Amino acid sequence: MGLRSLFGRRQRGSGAADAPIMASESPAADEPFTPEQLAELQEAWAEFNEAAKGSGASSVHACTRNSKPWQEDAASVRSMAALLRRVRDEETTPGTQPAG
């Protein structure tokens, strides 16, 4: 079997059954946040702001796998805060090489 036959012949389905299914625990884009979700998002942003102060980052760009912006998802905001803290810790650890 050559590469041409491996990559060139894919069975293509038709219909909605072939569409990817994405499960999301967060509300749809047009649904308003509940007070609990809003409080959780505000806590996540407080964590992010604190992590950003010590990281030296001047801007952040990210995307999510679903259609919801990362800025509206508390788990994504917390992940970005953890990333900023990890980068800061790696840069301040003696004996490590800075990235780049």
C-alpha positions in Angstrom: 0.0 0.0 0.0 1.5 3.3 -1.1 1.1 6.7 0.4 -1.3 7.7 -2.4 -3.7 5.0 -1.4 -3.2 5.6 2.3 -4.1 9.3 2.2 -6.0 9.6 -1.1 -8.9 7.2 -0.5 -10.9 8.2 2.5 -14.5 7.2 2.9 -16.6 10.3 3.1 -19.9 10.1 4.8 -22.9 12.3 4.3 -25.2 13.7 6.8 -25.1 14.9 10.4 -24.0 11.5 11.8 -20.4 12.3 10.6 -20.2 15.7 12.2 -18.0 15.8 15.3 -19.7 15.8 18.6 -18.5 18.3 21.2 -19.6 18.1 24.8 -19.5 21.2 26.9 -20.3 21.8 30.5 -20.5 25.5 30.0 -23.6 27.4 28.8 -24.1 28.1 25.1 -22.8 31.4 23.8 -26.1 33.1 24.0 -27.1 31.9 27.5 -26.4 34.3 30.3 -24.1 33.2 33.2 -25.6 32.0 36.4 -24.5 33.9 39.5 -22.3 30.9 40.5 -20.7 30.8 37.1 -20.1 34.5 37.1 -18.5 34.3 40.6 -16.3 31.5 39.5 -15.2 33.4 36.4 -14.4 36.5 38.4 -12.3 34.3 40.8 -10.4 32.9 37.8 -9.7 36.3 36.4 -8.4 37.4 39.8 -6.0 34.5 39.7 -5.0 35.3 36.1 -4.4 39.0 36.9 -2.1 38.0 39.8 -0.2 35.6 37.7 0.2 38.1 34.9 1.7 40.7 37.2 4.6 38.5 38.1 5.1 37.0 34.7 6.2 40.0 32.7 3.9 39.1 29.8 2.8 42.1 27.9 0.0 40.3 25.9 -1.7 37.0 25.7 -3.4 35.2 22.8 -5.2 31.9 23.1 -8.0 29.9 21.5 -10.2 27.1 22.6 -11.4 23.9 21.0 -15.0 24.8 21.2 -16.7 28.0 19.9 -16.7 29.7 23.3 -14.1 32.4 23.8 -11.5 31.4 26.4 -12.1 34.7 28.3 -15.6 33.4 29.2 -14.5 30.0 30.4 -13.2 29.8 34.0 -11.3 26.6 33.4 -9.5 28.2 30.4 -8.7 31.4 32.4 -7.2 29.3 35.2 -5.2 27.2 32.7 -3.7 30.4 31.3 -2.9 31.6 34.8 -1.2 28.3 35.6 0.8 28.6 32.3 2.0 32.1 33.3 3.0 31.0 36.7 4.9 28.0 35.3 6.8 30.1 32.8 7.7 32.6 35.6 8.9 29.8 37.9 11.0 28.3 35.1 12.6 31.6 34.3 13.5 32.3 38.0 14.7 28.8 38.8 18.5 28.8 39.1 20.3 26.5 36.6 17.6 26.6 33.9 17.9 28.0 30.5 15.5 30.7 29.3 13.3 29.7 26.4 14.0 31.1 23.1 
